[in-house]
Each structure stands twice: as structure tokens, then as C-alpha cells.
Amino acid sequence: MLHVAFFILGSLLLAQVQAWRHASKSELDEALRTHGLSITYPRTSISAFVSRSLRPVISSLGLENVTDFAYTDSVVFILRLTDRDAGRGLYKRFHDLASDNAHRYSFGVISRDPEDGPSSLDCFNNLDDVTLSTTDFFSHIFSLDDFLASCATRLVTEMTHRNKADLIESEVNVLYFFDFNLDRREQFALHIKETARKYAQRLRFVAVDPPAFPDMPSRIGLQWKFPAIALQNKNAGLTYHSEQSESITPGFVENFLRSVASGKVQPASQKHVEAEPTDGAEAIPVEKGDHRQKVMHDEL
């Protein structure tokens, strides 16, 4: 009886996903509010999630559709698999990887004749125009996971509850962009992309929604005046704030980074600043976290 119940539940969920595919944004928001949630995802993210839900975990590809498949999603992984490596368990490992990440990315497989070369895994990060390939499958057990992370990581990352700890604990220096407005954060990510690409080996660019992460501005000593950028030098334990500006352009960011490098910008005080209070409410201490609103900032 249990498998019958799961079948019925799965059918209901699939029907709901298909219904959402044709829903208006207001209808989607209302459905989420019914469950006590709000949403910060662009409509395109929801559409992409629905499209992935309707595809197999791994799509079987041929020469006639492998090229088109590479551009069907924001991030696509295609395994070109020889029979020999399939027998060594490579397909199973790829299937496990896809099963864990099919809600976020798209996966496909195509057979490869050994005469054309060894098995390879190609990644197409279509959001940032990045293409990577690897044949390193057997050097260590996490080789596929590491490759997925290296390719799927955005040049400009939006902070979410999923990645916050990694961003904070990473030893890589970070340039934070803070803004309440989702559209402005997306525009910043789009326009700063080439600057982020230039500094990719030594600096991460991260966009942050302050109300969702009120401890972040206070963590690096920023007042609640946004938009704003701040550079965190993890090695030296120092933070640098830019001058206040309503227009934070790539040129503004590059000038700020040059000023930090030349010593024209001095490190900011590392004292914590209390999070911005809401209407008549008491300010929330950093250590108590975000209790002001329930906002979804996790990937679909």
C-alpha cells in the first residue's frame, strides 16, 4: 500500500508543477503565501525549474540533438561515455550526481567511440558563457562533485541560506554588493560580469539582500545605507568600504579596488553595527539572526 500512496502523491505533485508552468506571477505568489512563504526568485528561475522537473534525470542524447541540449538550461552537463568506462561504474556515478542536482541543472549522456577519445564530461554554464571539460574521473571519489561546483559557481553569486556558510568560511577574498532591490542586484550581477571574470582567481563577487541576511552588513561594519559595496580581505582580516553612491557601476567598482590596492582607502573599523530595526521594533542583535521576515533565498 505504501508504494501506491507514493505514486498518488507523486502524481499530485507533478500535476501541481504542470499547473504552475502556466500560472501568472500573482497566482504563484498567492500559492506560496497560502503556505506562509514569500518568493524572491525571478519568473525565469521558476520556469527553468519546471522544465527540469518534466525531463528525465539524465537525457539520452544523439548526434542530432546533443548540440541543442547544451543550451536548454542555465547550466548543462553532458557525459560522453565509452563502453569501457560505463563498465567501470562511471555512468552510475554520473547518475548519482544528476539525481542529487537535477532540480538545479540539466544532465545528458551520449555514447562515444573509444577511437574518438576517452570519456569526457562537458559543462556549459550558459549564464556566464563558461564552458569546461574534464576527463579526471578516477583520481578521487569527489572528482565529479568538484567539477560540478567549479563550473556551476556563478561569477557573481547571490547569497542564499544554502551558500552563506561556504561564502563566510571561504578563505577567498569577497566583494559584497548590498541592495534591497532584486532588480538592481540582478543588474549589478549582469553588468559587473566581465570585472568579476578578470578577478575570478583571487576575488569572489557576492550580491546580498540585507533584510534576508541582516547580520551581514553588521558583520563587516556597514551602516544600513544601500546600495553599498564592501571588500573583505580574508587573509589580513580587514574590511574596506566604498564611498556612498546610488550608481555602483563596473567603473566605480574598479576604481574602488584600485584605491584599496594603492592604499588610498583605509580599512574600516571592525566593530559590529546593530541590524536595522523595523517599524517601532527593537534592533536585532547580530547573534540572534534574522527574525523579522520569512524570505526564501534558497535555490530551487
HELIX and SHEET records of a PDB file:
HELIX    1   1 LEU A    2  ARG A   21  1                                  20    
HELIX    2   2 LYS A   25  THR A   34  1                                  10    
HELIX    3   3 ARG A   43  SER A   53  1                                  11    
HELIX    4   4 VAL A   66  PHE A   69  1                                   4    
HELIX    5   5 ASP A   83  GLY A   87  1                                   5    
HELIX    6   6 LEU A   90  ASN A  101  1                                  12    
HELIX    7   7 PRO A  114  ASP A  116  5                                   3    
HELIX    8   8 SER A  143  ALA A  152  1                                  10    
HELIX    9   9 LYS A  164  GLU A  169  1                                   6    
HELIX   10  10 LEU A  182  HIS A  191  1                                  10    
HELIX   11  11 LYS A  193  LYS A  198  1                                   6    
HELIX   12  12 ASP A  215  ARG A  219  1                                   5    
HELIX   13  13 PRO A  250  SER A  262  1                                  13    
HELIX   14  14 VAL A  286  LYS A  288  5                                   3    
SHEET    1   A 5 SER A  59  SER A  60  0                                        
SHEET    2   A 5 SER A 106  SER A 111  1                                        
SHEET    3   A 5 VAL A  75  LEU A  81  1                                        
SHEET    4   A 5 SER A 120  ASN A 125 -1                                        
SHEET    5   A 5 VAL A 130  THR A 134 -1                                        
SHEET    1   B 5 VAL A 156  GLU A 158  0                                        
SHEET    2   B 5 LEU A 203  VAL A 208  1                                        
SHEET    3   B 5 ASN A 173  PHE A 178  1                                        
SHEET    4   B 5 ALA A 228  ASN A 233 -1                                        
SHEET    5   B 5 LEU A 238  HIS A 241 -1                                        
END                                                                             
